[in-house]
């Protein structure tokens, strides 16, 4: 038989042993999901990585532009384009889709080919964008310089007759497509550097264009874009 002191010692040791077992079980349960995540990262643990990436993207989209900072529209992702003033998710995605389909914009006038981008929005964007790393020559563009057909459209010369010429700096009112240089072609509404190169390449490979409709030979020039060009081109 045990003495009273021995019984007390045995009860104490038994209590300590039971408490230690409970602690080990609790720790094992808490470590279970972590271990599963390490062994199988495609389970719940992997979702945390994707959520963190999405969170970083959302944070980047909400970060305002720093003073003097510009976004290269010819290279930026949709998330980066969302940082521009008045450019939301849908418009940013349309800009990227147009760029992938028709090539880089090359200028503010080229960016104007995207559906939903008005002359007013281009004026807002001018101080905040670049194209292929180059900065537009002027910080603010007028409606006339971007969309020549939208300004003074109803103006006429004194005494009646034909509408007054509508020109912008460095550009003629009309461009002779069969003889124009690449730079002259970029004066046309909706024609950036890539489309200008395609026009020149098509002209050199298959001969002059017979009429405005013949511009459909050029990849990226659809009916709506050709309709916009009619008032701005000449084809002898």
URJOZI-V580020 format. One record per helix or strand. SS is the DSSP state (H for helix, E for strand). FROM is the first residue (numbers start at 0). LEN is the number of residues. If there is no record, write none. Layout:
BEGIN
SS:FROM:LEN / SS:FROM:LEN
END
This chain:
BEGIN
H:3:36 / H:43:19 / E:70:2 / H:77:4 / H:88:14 / H:107:4 / H:118:10 / E:128:3 / E:133:2 / H:142:4 / E:155:1 / E:162:1 / E:167:1 / E:170:1 / E:174:2 / H:181:4 / H:192:14 / H:211:6 / H:222:10 / E:232:2
END
